[in-house]
Amino acid sequence: MRGKKSKGFTITELIITMAIIGILSAIIIPMYTNHIRRARRSDAKVALEDVRAMEEQLRAETGSYTIIRQDLVSFGWPSNAGAAIAYEPGDYRITLAAHASGFLATATPQAGTRQFRTDGGAAGWLTIDATGKKEPPDKWK
C-alpha cells in the first residue's frame, strides 16, 4: 500500500511566491509614490494659479498688485492664513512677494511631507509670476 500523500505547499513553491511578490512590490511601490507626489504637486499648481487669478483681479480693480493680506481675502485668500502672505494648503507653503508692477508666488514643499527632499535635488518648489511664467518648466508639465 502506498502511504498518504501530504497536502500543502512545498518550500520551493513558497519561495517562488515570495520572490514574485517581492518583485511586484519593488515595481509598484515607487510608481504609487510618484503618483501621489504628482497629485500633491497638482494641488500646489492649482493654489498658485488661484493666487495669480486673485492678483490679476485685484490689479484690474485697483491698478496694482498687492502683498496686503486683507486686500486678498476678498478675492479668496484664506482668512485664517494669519497676517503673513503665506498659507499652507496640504504639503506646500504658498508665499507671495508683490510690488506695484508684478508679483511672484512660490509653493515650497513643507518639511516632513513626501514633497520635501533633503538631497539638494529638484526639491519640488514651484513659482508663477505676473507674466504667467512658471518655474521650473518641467514640474508644470
Secondary structure, 3 states (H helix, E strand, C coil): CCCCCCCCCCHHHHHHHHHHHHHHHHHHHHHHHHHHHHHHHHHHHHHHHHHHHHHHHHHHHHCCCCCCHHHHHCCCCCHHHCCCCEECCCCEEEEEEEECCEEEEEEEECCCCCCCCCCCCCCCCEEEECCCCEECHHHHC
